[in-house]
Each structure stands twice: as C-alpha cells, then as structure tokens.
Amino acid sequence: MQVANRTLLVSGSSSGLGAACALRLLELGANVVGLDRSEPGDWLMRRISAEGCTNDNLQARYWHGQADVTDEASVQRVVMQGIERFGEFSGAVCCAGILHGQRILPRDGIASLDAFRKVIDVNLIGTFNVVRYAAESIARGEPQAPDGERGVVVMTSSIAAFDGQVGQCAYSASKGAIAAMTLPMAREFAKLGIRVVSIAPGVFETPMMQAASQKVREPLLEASVFPRRFGDSEEFAAMVQCVLENAMLNGAVLRLDGALRM
C-alpha cells in the first residue's frame, strides 16, 4: 500500500509506540487519526506542529480523537469523525495497551480477577473493537491497483505471547490472543482486499517500560542478544511502514525483538 495521501487510524497514539507510528505516517504523507484516552504528549505536538517540522502540512493532516478503546460508542465516534475529516480509512495501527504483572498465587491471597479482566479488556477486546470499526471503513474504500488492495490492519502482539514469564498470565493471554486471531482475520478480510499483520515486539523503551524498576529492567537487558539494548519506538514504526508497503506480508506475526528470548 502506498501510504501517501491515505488515511490511517492509530490507537494508543499519544505516547510510546503509537506516537512514533503516528509521526512516521505523517512524515510519509498520510492523514492520521489518533485515538487515545489521553491527549497527545507535548513532544509529539511540537514535532507535528508547523513550526517544528519541515513539512508544514503535518498539522493539517493530524487529528486526535479522545476515546477509550474498550468503549464501543467512543471508538465509533472517533472513526466517524475521522471519516468526515479525511474520508474513508485505508489502514489501522493498533498500539493501545497496558501492562500488569501479578502471580496467580502471590504470597498473600490470590490474583485479582478484576485486574486480569482489565488487561484482557484493553489489550484484546480494545484491539478487536478498533479493528472492526476501522475495517468497516476500509472495506468501503476503492481498491488500489494492481492487486485490489484496499488497506491494511496492523495489530500489536508481544514476545510475551510466546515467552511469557511468571506473573504475566494476563498480559501473555491478551497478546497471545492477538497473535491467534491474526490469520483468521486475514482470511476473512481477504475478499475485501484487506491484509492483517501483527507485530510482536520485544522490550521497547516506552513510557510503560521506563516506569519499571531496575530490578525488572536489568535481567531483560542481560537476556538481550543483539543489539544489547531495549528497542526504540522509531524501530517499531519502521516495521509498521514495512508491513504497510509490502503486499506479501499477510496473516503473519512478526517478532521484532533483537533475538531476545525471555
């Protein structure tokens, strides 16, 4: 898919992986509709602003819609407002997610069912909710020659889907489910000319990871193979660009982890 002049929805766009994707897509010439519970961070808005970029059209091609991915009405509202502003979507990049670590049997009591449910709600159900509204719009768009492709859905899984650690049951379950629904979704959307790919990042230097303690961070750094560091959000955004532009990427879950095996 040629990204320039296309409209893409990015969930979790206010920070971390989502913000990096939003900025990269804008720089590639796309119209971007950001969707997040929070307002975009100051650094992102400075980069998007006409004064902070060489491309003085970036500000006009970015619109932020405040919404909770688990809430049907708010996601539908943002999608409809994005269509009214830029026209039908050609893609969605789902980055909204939360972390939660808890043993099933901690030293005191048992795991919180509410906490487990919240992770599933945000990471899995929230992703599904965004995809279904975005795909409905993509399916109405005009196919692109020569393959008849209408658009692309990119979802964010995690290496925790495959290498889950103690205390990661909720997070691994949510990300494993995203990996599992990639192929059936791709098969269903094939007749509509919509590709579906999930990216399974390793440990990236996002605000969520920056908030983690050194006790959590150090073993992950030690387990890194090459490069021996956490990933940069720009590297995730570069992979998203690759997925969007390479028509043979479909129905796949791509690890982006520097060979890290937890």
Backbone bond lengths (Angstrom), bond angles and torsions (degrees), N, CA, C in turn:
res aa  C-N    CA-C-N  psi(-1)  N-CA   C-N-CA  omega(-1)  CA-C   N-CA-C  phi
1 M - - - 1.462 - - 1.518 109.54 -
2 Q 1.305 116.17 132.98 1.453 120.95 172.74 1.526 108.29 -79.69
3 V 1.327 116.08 121.22 1.463 120.86 -172.52 1.525 112.38 -75.73
4 A 1.308 117.25 -35.80 1.469 121.05 -176.00 1.524 111.08 -56.28
5 N 1.309 115.18 134.51 1.464 124.57 176.95 1.526 113.51 69.74
6 R 1.318 117.85 8.74 1.463 121.64 175.02 1.531 109.19 -96.72
7 T 1.315 116.46 159.57 1.460 121.48 179.10 1.519 109.42 -109.32
8 L 1.340 115.39 127.20 1.456 120.35 -178.40 1.517 110.77 -127.86
9 L 1.328 114.49 142.51 1.461 122.40 177.02 1.524 108.18 -97.50
10 V 1.335 116.71 131.60 1.467 121.32 178.09 1.520 108.09 -124.55
11 S 1.333 117.17 114.83 1.465 119.93 176.52 1.526 109.17 -90.89
12 G 1.321 115.40 151.10 1.458 120.03 -174.24 1.507 111.88 68.72
13 S 1.321 116.39 33.16 1.469 122.22 -168.65 1.520 114.55 -83.27
14 S 1.319 118.31 -4.21 1.462 119.25 -173.92 1.522 113.56 -82.53
15 S 1.334 117.60 -16.66 1.461 119.55 -178.68 1.516 109.82 -159.86
16 G 1.313 116.28 171.98 1.457 122.18 172.47 1.516 115.02 59.26
17 L 1.328 115.83 -137.67 1.460 121.67 -176.50 1.524 111.94 -61.11
18 G 1.327 116.32 -41.46 1.460 120.36 -178.58 1.509 112.91 -64.21
19 A 1.326 116.93 -40.87 1.461 120.38 179.39 1.525 110.74 -65.52
20 A 1.337 117.04 -40.76 1.468 120.72 178.27 1.521 110.60 -63.04
21 C 1.340 116.60 -39.52 1.470 120.02 178.51 1.521 111.08 -66.69
22 A 1.332 116.63 -43.93 1.465 120.27 -179.90 1.527 110.40 -58.05
23 L 1.319 116.30 -45.84 1.464 120.22 -178.02 1.524 111.57 -66.09
24 R 1.327 116.76 -42.56 1.467 119.48 -179.10 1.528 111.14 -64.58
25 L 1.326 116.89 -41.23 1.461 120.02 179.94 1.524 111.20 -65.17
26 L 1.318 116.23 -38.21 1.465 119.61 175.86 1.522 110.74 -61.92
27 E 1.320 116.49 -43.55 1.462 120.56 -179.16 1.521 111.71 -66.89
28 L 1.347 116.74 -22.89 1.468 121.17 176.54 1.526 112.31 -85.18
29 G 1.331 116.76 -2.07 1.455 120.57 175.56 1.512 115.38 99.47
30 A 1.341 117.84 10.70 1.465 120.65 -179.91 1.521 111.21 -85.18
31 N 1.324 115.52 159.97 1.458 121.84 164.81 1.523 106.51 -89.75
32 V 1.321 117.56 132.17 1.459 121.19 -175.25 1.523 110.42 -121.39
33 V 1.326 114.80 127.36 1.459 121.66 171.90 1.524 106.59 -105.68
34 G 1.331 116.64 111.97 1.448 121.14 178.62 1.519 110.49 -87.52
35 L 1.313 116.04 143.06 1.463 121.06 179.92 1.523 107.81 -133.53
36 D 1.320 115.96 121.37 1.465 120.31 -178.04 1.520 108.72 -162.05
37 R 1.337 115.83 155.27 1.465 119.55 173.61 1.514 111.44 -69.95
38 S 1.345 116.13 -29.19 1.465 121.87 -176.62 1.521 110.89 -102.46
39 E 1.310 115.28 155.42 1.463 120.17 173.08 1.528 109.02 -69.25
40 P 1.333 118.65 152.31 1.464 120.98 179.19 1.517 111.35 -59.18
41 G 1.331 116.17 144.38 1.456 120.92 178.21 1.522 111.85 -64.71
42 D 1.322 116.03 155.47 1.467 120.85 -178.44 1.520 112.40 -58.21
43 W 1.351 116.78 -39.79 1.467 119.15 -177.74 1.525 111.09 -62.72
44 L 1.349 115.83 -38.13 1.466 119.29 179.69 1.520 110.57 -66.67
45 M 1.323 116.82 -44.45 1.455 119.69 -178.66 1.530 111.56 -67.33
46 R 1.328 116.85 -31.91 1.474 118.90 175.75 1.521 110.50 -65.69
47 R 1.343 116.61 -39.43 1.460 120.10 178.98 1.523 111.24 -69.06
48 I 1.332 115.70 -35.60 1.462 119.43 -177.80 1.524 112.03 -78.49
49 S 1.313 116.10 -27.84 1.464 119.37 -175.08 1.527 111.27 -61.10
50 A 1.303 115.69 150.99 1.464 121.28 -178.16 1.518 111.30 -59.80
51 E 1.310 117.95 -33.16 1.458 121.48 -177.91 1.518 111.73 -72.17
52 G 1.344 116.69 -27.69 1.458 119.87 -174.44 1.509 114.58 -96.50
53 C 1.327 118.86 -1.01 1.458 121.24 -176.51 1.521 110.94 -129.18
54 T 1.336 114.36 149.92 1.459 118.63 175.55 1.528 110.53 -69.98
55 N 1.333 116.31 -29.81 1.464 120.30 177.87 1.527 108.47 -88.71
56 D 1.327 116.95 104.09 1.467 119.62 -173.56 1.526 113.08 -77.61
57 N 1.339 116.75 5.00 1.464 118.90 176.74 1.528 112.99 -97.27
58 L 1.332 117.52 -2.88 1.460 119.58 -174.97 1.519 111.92 -58.94
59 Q 1.307 116.49 -43.92 1.463 119.99 -175.99 1.530 110.95 -61.31
60 A 1.318 116.68 -37.87 1.466 120.71 -178.69 1.520 111.82 -72.33
61 R 1.328 117.49 -20.13 1.469 121.00 -176.74 1.519 113.17 -101.34
62 Y 1.329 116.98 7.99 1.463 119.76 177.77 1.519 109.67 -120.19
63 W 1.335 114.75 132.51 1.466 119.57 175.58 1.515 109.11 -137.90
64 H 1.318 116.61 132.66 1.460 121.27 -178.37 1.521 110.33 -105.66
65 G 1.328 115.96 129.03 1.458 121.64 175.04 1.513 109.97 -114.23
66 Q 1.309 116.53 124.12 1.459 120.17 -178.46 1.523 109.51 -83.52
67 A 1.335 116.61 122.47 1.464 120.50 -176.72 1.517 109.86 -161.63
68 D 1.317 115.01 155.79 1.458 123.09 173.80 1.521 107.07 -99.19
69 V 1.334 117.48 123.78 1.468 120.03 -174.80 1.526 112.54 -62.18
70 T 1.329 117.02 -21.05 1.470 119.22 179.96 1.523 113.05 -84.78
71 D 1.322 116.46 -6.23 1.460 121.19 -176.80 1.524 110.06 -102.20
72 E 1.327 116.47 115.83 1.464 120.95 -175.50 1.519 112.57 -59.00
73 A 1.319 116.28 -48.23 1.462 120.34 -173.77 1.521 111.88 -64.62
74 S 1.327 117.49 -41.03 1.458 119.14 -176.66 1.526 111.86 -71.55
75 V 1.342 117.16 -36.98 1.465 119.72 176.33 1.521 110.51 -66.06
76 Q 1.326 116.65 -44.53 1.469 120.48 178.17 1.528 110.62 -59.57
77 R 1.323 116.45 -40.43 1.467 120.55 -179.50 1.530 110.86 -62.63
78 V 1.333 117.06 -46.00 1.464 120.12 -179.91 1.521 111.13 -63.81
79 V 1.333 116.70 -42.03 1.465 120.02 179.09 1.525 110.54 -61.64
80 M 1.323 117.43 -45.36 1.457 120.82 -179.84 1.525 111.42 -64.26
81 Q 1.324 116.73 -40.41 1.468 119.94 178.41 1.526 110.88 -66.52
82 G 1.329 116.41 -36.46 1.462 119.52 176.60 1.515 112.33 -64.77
83 I 1.338 116.15 -39.78 1.465 120.58 177.99 1.529 110.28 -64.85
84 E 1.315 116.23 -42.29 1.464 120.22 179.00 1.524 111.23 -62.28
85 R 1.308 116.13 -33.34 1.471 120.15 -176.83 1.528 112.87 -81.55
86 F 1.361 116.02 -43.59 1.469 119.55 -171.57 1.526 114.64 -121.55
87 G 1.322 118.84 -9.37 1.458 121.02 -173.90 1.525 110.73 98.29
88 E 1.338 116.13 -178.44 1.460 120.85 -175.56 1.533 111.77 -60.62
89 F 1.319 115.53 150.39 1.459 120.98 -179.77 1.523 111.45 -76.80
90 S 1.336 114.56 154.05 1.466 121.31 172.58 1.523 111.72 -117.14
91 G 1.318 116.95 -2.28 1.455 118.50 179.78 1.510 112.12 -174.31
92 A 1.322 114.22 163.17 1.465 121.58 175.69 1.515 108.18 -140.25
93 V 1.327 115.68 137.94 1.463 122.39 176.50 1.524 106.55 -122.51
94 C 1.318 116.34 112.47 1.471 121.26 -172.93 1.529 110.03 -99.26
95 C 1.317 115.67 107.95 1.462 120.94 -178.11 1.524 113.38 -119.06
96 A 1.311 118.13 -6.65 1.464 120.31 -177.24 1.522 109.88 -65.79
97 G 1.321 116.31 132.86 1.455 119.76 179.72 1.513 111.82 -174.13
98 I 1.328 114.81 163.58 1.460 120.66 178.23 1.524 109.42 -133.04
99 L 1.329 115.00 157.63 1.459 122.43 175.70 1.520 109.53 -106.14
100 H 1.321 115.58 148.35 1.463 119.65 171.77 1.515 108.01 -156.97
101 G 1.308 116.71 128.36 1.453 121.49 178.49 1.518 111.02 -118.95
102 Q 1.325 116.70 126.23 1.463 120.75 177.25 1.521 109.41 -163.48
103 R 1.306 115.27 132.07 1.461 119.58 174.14 1.535 109.65 -68.71
104 I 1.318 115.43 151.50 1.461 119.39 176.43 1.529 109.84 -67.17
105 L 1.329 115.00 -38.32 1.463 121.06 177.85 1.519 109.66 -122.34
106 P 1.326 116.51 79.25 1.463 119.18 176.97 1.530 110.25 -68.89
107 R 1.316 115.38 178.35 1.465 118.84 -177.36 1.522 112.08 -60.68
108 D 1.299 115.33 -31.01 1.461 120.27 -177.53 1.521 110.02 -123.45
109 G 1.325 119.54 108.75 1.455 121.22 175.91 1.513 113.47 84.96
110 I 1.337 115.03 -155.00 1.463 121.52 178.47 1.528 109.08 -130.30
111 A 1.338 115.37 168.59 1.465 120.92 -176.55 1.528 111.59 -61.04
112 S 1.320 114.67 151.30 1.460 121.28 178.44 1.526 110.31 -79.18
113 L 1.318 116.22 122.46 1.464 120.02 176.89 1.522 110.45 -68.85
114 D 1.310 117.21 -35.55 1.467 120.92 178.79 1.522 111.00 -62.42
115 A 1.338 116.82 -41.28 1.460 120.45 179.65 1.529 110.67 -66.10
116 F 1.328 117.15 -41.94 1.466 121.23 177.47 1.526 110.05 -60.93
117 R 1.328 115.84 -46.22 1.462 120.87 -178.50 1.525 111.64 -62.80
118 K 1.331 117.25 -37.51 1.465 120.46 -179.25 1.523 111.48 -64.13
119 V 1.340 117.21 -41.63 1.466 120.79 178.58 1.526 110.28 -62.83
120 I 1.329 117.10 -44.59 1.466 120.60 178.13 1.533 110.51 -63.44
121 D 1.314 116.28 -41.29 1.465 120.71 -179.33 1.529 111.46 -60.70
122 V 1.324 116.51 -48.18 1.471 120.03 -175.57 1.527 110.90 -75.11
123 N 1.326 116.66 -52.84 1.467 120.00 -171.12 1.523 113.66 -74.24
124 L 1.319 116.57 -41.80 1.470 120.23 -175.87 1.518 112.53 -96.42
125 I 1.322 116.57 -59.92 1.464 119.74 -177.44 1.528 110.47 -65.43
126 G 1.330 117.03 -36.62 1.463 120.21 176.84 1.518 111.93 -62.34
127 T 1.336 116.54 -41.60 1.470 120.42 176.96 1.520 110.81 -62.83
128 F 1.328 116.34 -47.71 1.469 120.73 179.37 1.528 111.11 -59.80
129 N 1.318 116.21 -40.53 1.463 121.08 -179.05 1.528 111.12 -62.78
130 V 1.324 116.99 -45.02 1.468 121.04 178.74 1.525 110.82 -65.33
131 V 1.338 116.40 -43.86 1.467 120.19 -177.51 1.521 111.36 -61.27
132 R 1.326 117.84 -43.51 1.465 118.78 -174.40 1.522 112.12 -65.66
133 Y 1.337 117.59 -38.45 1.461 119.30 178.47 1.533 111.30 -73.45
134 A 1.334 116.63 -38.77 1.459 119.21 178.38 1.521 111.19 -66.81
135 A 1.335 116.75 -42.96 1.470 120.74 -178.62 1.519 111.78 -63.28
136 E 1.318 116.70 -35.76 1.466 120.55 177.55 1.530 110.40 -58.96
137 S 1.333 115.72 -40.23 1.459 119.95 178.20 1.522 111.41 -72.38
138 I 1.339 116.60 -45.01 1.468 120.18 -179.25 1.528 110.72 -57.13
139 A 1.328 116.07 -40.60 1.469 120.86 -177.62 1.523 112.68 -63.60
140 R 1.323 117.25 -22.07 1.473 120.46 178.74 1.525 112.22 -84.46
141 G 1.327 116.90 -10.79 1.464 120.25 -176.19 1.521 112.75 -75.42
142 E 1.318 114.57 169.22 1.464 120.55 178.13 1.525 109.57 -82.36
143 P 1.347 117.42 136.37 1.467 119.93 178.32 1.532 111.46 -63.21
144 Q 1.334 114.69 151.99 1.452 120.27 175.15 1.521 108.55 -100.00
145 A 1.320 117.20 135.77 1.468 121.92 177.10 1.528 108.22 -74.55
146 P 1.363 117.97 154.62 1.467 126.90 0.70 1.523 113.97 -94.47
147 D 1.339 118.01 -7.65 1.463 120.30 -172.69 1.524 114.45 -92.04
148 G 1.311 117.35 -4.99 1.452 119.52 -177.09 1.509 113.33 76.27
149 E 1.325 115.92 21.10 1.460 119.15 -179.79 1.526 110.58 -72.52
150 R 1.327 115.02 132.60 1.462 120.63 177.48 1.525 112.30 -100.10
151 G 1.323 116.28 -30.30 1.453 117.17 -177.96 1.513 112.91 176.26
152 V 1.339 114.34 -176.16 1.460 121.24 -173.22 1.528 109.70 -139.37
153 V 1.326 116.02 139.29 1.459 122.67 171.92 1.523 108.16 -112.08
154 V 1.325 116.37 127.09 1.468 121.69 176.94 1.525 108.12 -118.65
155 M 1.322 116.20 122.45 1.459 121.12 179.04 1.527 109.90 -112.19
156 T 1.321 116.24 156.32 1.466 120.93 -178.86 1.517 109.97 -107.12
157 S 1.331 115.18 109.85 1.449 121.60 171.52 1.538 107.03 -93.72
158 S 1.306 118.46 -143.69 1.467 122.18 179.69 1.515 108.60 -170.71
159 I 1.337 116.94 155.54 1.465 118.82 173.51 1.523 110.48 -66.38
160 A 1.327 117.13 -16.36 1.468 120.20 174.94 1.524 111.25 -65.30
161 A 1.327 117.08 -17.51 1.466 120.20 174.71 1.522 110.82 -65.13
162 F 1.338 116.88 -25.40 1.464 122.11 -176.01 1.529 112.52 -115.31
163 D 1.328 116.86 -30.98 1.469 122.14 -174.87 1.524 111.20 -120.72
164 G 1.321 117.01 40.30 1.455 120.29 -175.61 1.520 113.44 -58.58
165 Q 1.323 115.29 141.94 1.456 122.14 -177.93 1.531 110.99 -102.46
166 V 1.303 115.95 169.50 1.463 121.45 175.61 1.527 108.30 -56.80
167 G 1.317 116.28 131.24 1.458 121.33 -179.91 1.514 114.05 90.52
168 Q 1.336 117.12 -0.96 1.465 120.61 -176.91 1.528 113.14 -105.69
169 C 1.304 118.37 20.94 1.473 119.58 -175.51 1.524 111.99 -56.14
170 A 1.316 117.30 -47.61 1.466 120.18 -177.66 1.527 110.89 -65.36
171 Y 1.323 116.64 -49.10 1.466 120.68 -177.59 1.527 110.58 -64.35
172 S 1.348 116.80 -46.09 1.469 120.17 179.85 1.521 111.74 -62.72
173 A 1.337 116.00 -39.68 1.465 119.44 179.00 1.522 110.99 -62.48
174 S 1.325 116.69 -42.79 1.467 119.98 -178.15 1.522 111.40 -67.37
175 K 1.333 116.67 -41.81 1.462 120.24 -177.74 1.529 111.86 -77.90
176 G 1.337 116.19 -30.95 1.458 119.42 174.85 1.513 111.70 -66.36
177 A 1.323 116.36 -36.20 1.461 120.38 178.33 1.528 111.35 -67.17
178 I 1.326 116.76 -37.02 1.463 119.63 176.44 1.522 110.19 -62.93
179 A 1.338 116.52 -43.60 1.467 120.20 176.64 1.531 110.42 -60.40
180 A 1.335 116.52 -40.79 1.456 120.69 -175.76 1.520 113.06 -69.52
181 M 1.318 117.89 -30.49 1.465 118.48 -177.34 1.532 112.73 -90.43
182 T 1.332 116.77 0.00 1.468 120.26 -179.09 1.525 111.83 -62.85
183 L 1.330 117.07 -50.93 1.472 120.18 -177.12 1.530 112.69 -68.55
184 P 1.329 120.91 -48.49 1.470 118.29 178.21 1.518 112.74 -61.25
185 M 1.318 116.70 -32.62 1.467 119.54 177.15 1.531 110.06 -67.77
186 A 1.345 116.26 -42.71 1.467 120.33 178.85 1.527 111.05 -62.35
187 R 1.326 115.92 -39.67 1.464 119.65 179.75 1.525 111.40 -66.54
188 E 1.322 116.52 -41.25 1.463 119.55 179.80 1.520 111.99 -66.57
189 F 1.337 116.08 -40.52 1.467 120.47 -175.26 1.518 113.36 -82.46
190 A 1.341 117.63 -6.78 1.468 120.66 -175.95 1.520 111.94 -56.38
191 K 1.324 116.67 -43.31 1.472 119.95 -177.45 1.526 111.94 -67.02
192 L 1.328 116.37 -16.40 1.463 121.35 178.35 1.528 112.16 -95.04
193 G 1.329 116.39 -3.43 1.459 119.94 -179.26 1.521 112.39 75.60
194 I 1.328 116.83 32.01 1.467 121.36 -179.45 1.524 109.00 -116.54
195 R 1.320 116.98 124.06 1.459 122.19 175.86 1.532 110.08 -89.81
196 V 1.326 116.25 153.18 1.462 121.74 178.34 1.533 108.78 -135.21
197 V 1.320 115.90 125.07 1.465 122.09 178.89 1.518 108.63 -137.53
198 S 1.331 116.21 141.69 1.459 120.50 172.36 1.518 109.97 -112.81
199 I 1.306 115.60 142.78 1.461 122.28 175.22 1.526 107.19 -107.99
200 A 1.327 116.03 131.69 1.464 121.45 179.65 1.524 108.39 -110.95
201 P 1.327 117.51 88.66 1.469 119.54 -177.88 1.523 111.52 -73.29
202 G 1.329 114.24 154.40 1.456 120.58 169.62 1.520 108.61 -81.21
203 V 1.309 116.35 -137.68 1.460 120.74 -178.42 1.523 108.70 -91.54
204 F 1.327 115.54 118.04 1.457 121.14 -178.46 1.522 110.29 -114.19
205 E 1.308 114.99 150.58 1.475 121.63 -177.09 1.519 109.40 -80.79
206 T 1.326 115.13 73.59 1.464 122.56 178.59 1.529 108.95 -104.13
207 P 1.329 118.16 167.99 1.462 119.21 176.84 1.526 113.65 -54.76
208 M 1.354 117.39 -34.73 1.465 120.00 178.30 1.523 110.92 -62.90
209 M 1.358 116.18 -41.76 1.453 119.80 -178.55 1.521 111.31 -76.50
210 Q 1.309 116.96 -33.37 1.460 120.32 178.83 1.528 111.35 -64.17
211 A 1.319 116.19 -25.45 1.469 120.54 179.38 1.528 112.27 -80.06
212 A 1.340 117.04 -10.86 1.463 120.46 -178.73 1.533 110.54 -73.67
213 S 1.310 115.10 153.08 1.469 120.65 -179.31 1.527 110.62 -74.92
214 Q 1.332 116.52 162.18 1.464 121.38 176.57 1.521 110.56 -61.21
215 K 1.337 116.84 -31.44 1.462 120.70 178.61 1.521 110.86 -61.38
216 V 1.313 116.43 -32.66 1.469 121.60 178.09 1.526 110.59 -82.05
217 R 1.324 117.02 -41.92 1.467 121.79 -172.75 1.539 113.01 -72.02
218 E 1.315 117.41 -42.14 1.466 120.47 -172.38 1.525 114.40 -60.28
219 P 1.345 119.80 -46.25 1.477 118.45 178.18 1.532 112.58 -62.22
220 L 1.326 117.10 -32.29 1.463 120.28 179.26 1.523 110.88 -68.59
221 L 1.329 115.91 -40.03 1.464 119.92 176.49 1.529 110.86 -64.76
222 E 1.324 116.16 -40.39 1.463 120.53 179.95 1.526 111.56 -65.65
223 A 1.323 116.94 -31.04 1.467 120.97 -179.49 1.524 112.73 -80.88
224 S 1.328 116.90 -11.28 1.464 120.31 -179.12 1.521 110.05 -64.76
225 V 1.326 116.38 144.97 1.462 121.51 -179.49 1.524 109.81 -97.17
226 F 1.311 116.62 -72.35 1.466 120.95 174.46 1.518 109.08 -161.13
227 P 1.307 117.49 131.33 1.471 126.88 -3.44 1.530 111.88 -72.86
228 R 1.330 117.03 150.95 1.465 121.93 -176.46 1.527 109.77 -84.90
229 R 1.307 113.86 69.71 1.465 122.27 179.61 1.511 108.05 -162.97
230 F 1.317 116.24 171.19 1.455 120.30 173.04 1.523 109.08 -79.32
231 G 1.315 115.58 155.42 1.457 119.86 178.97 1.520 112.11 -69.10
232 D 1.311 114.96 157.35 1.459 121.91 176.70 1.529 108.13 -102.45
233 S 1.324 116.16 141.63 1.469 120.32 -177.96 1.517 112.16 -57.26
234 E 1.348 116.48 -30.76 1.473 120.13 179.06 1.530 110.62 -64.78
235 E 1.339 116.70 -31.14 1.464 119.99 178.72 1.528 110.52 -70.41
236 F 1.318 116.92 -35.98 1.466 120.11 174.15 1.525 109.90 -64.69
237 A 1.323 116.76 -44.20 1.465 120.46 179.57 1.526 111.29 -61.95
238 A 1.331 116.53 -35.41 1.473 120.34 178.11 1.525 110.46 -65.39
239 M 1.342 116.70 -36.62 1.458 119.86 177.22 1.525 111.03 -67.95
240 V 1.321 116.78 -39.25 1.464 120.66 176.13 1.532 109.63 -59.04
241 Q 1.320 116.93 -44.09 1.470 120.61 178.06 1.523 110.42 -58.95
242 C 1.329 116.42 -43.91 1.465 120.78 179.61 1.528 111.02 -60.11
243 V 1.327 116.00 -43.73 1.469 120.15 179.43 1.526 110.95 -62.45
244 L 1.321 116.10 -43.93 1.459 119.73 -178.92 1.530 111.50 -63.21
245 E 1.311 117.17 -37.98 1.463 121.05 -171.80 1.525 113.95 -88.74
246 N 1.333 118.42 -19.91 1.463 120.95 -176.32 1.526 110.07 -101.41
247 A 1.314 116.27 106.00 1.469 121.77 -172.98 1.519 113.74 -67.08
248 M 1.332 118.92 -16.80 1.455 120.68 -179.56 1.525 112.73 -86.19
249 L 1.296 117.45 -4.39 1.457 120.27 174.86 1.526 108.60 -86.50
250 N 1.321 115.84 110.37 1.465 120.07 -177.85 1.522 109.45 -158.65
251 G 1.328 116.28 140.23 1.452 121.34 176.39 1.514 113.97 66.87
252 A 1.331 117.11 20.39 1.464 121.08 -174.01 1.524 111.46 -115.63
253 V 1.340 115.43 154.75 1.457 122.78 171.13 1.525 106.65 -114.30
254 L 1.313 116.16 114.37 1.462 122.23 -172.93 1.525 110.90 -102.88
255 R 1.329 116.78 119.30 1.467 119.96 176.26 1.530 109.34 -76.48
256 L 1.313 115.21 136.50 1.461 121.76 177.46 1.528 106.14 -132.21
257 D 1.341 115.43 83.26 1.462 118.96 -165.30 1.523 116.18 -143.11
258 G 1.337 118.15 6.99 1.461 119.21 -179.13 1.519 112.88 57.88
259 A 1.331 117.26 31.94 1.476 124.57 179.13 1.521 113.02 69.06
260 L 1.319 118.33 15.76 1.472 121.53 176.09 1.525 109.97 -66.51
261 R 1.321 115.90 127.27 1.456 122.04 171.93 1.522 106.62 -125.37
262 M 1.319 115.68 110.00 1.448 119.12 -173.76 1.535 111.23 -75.09
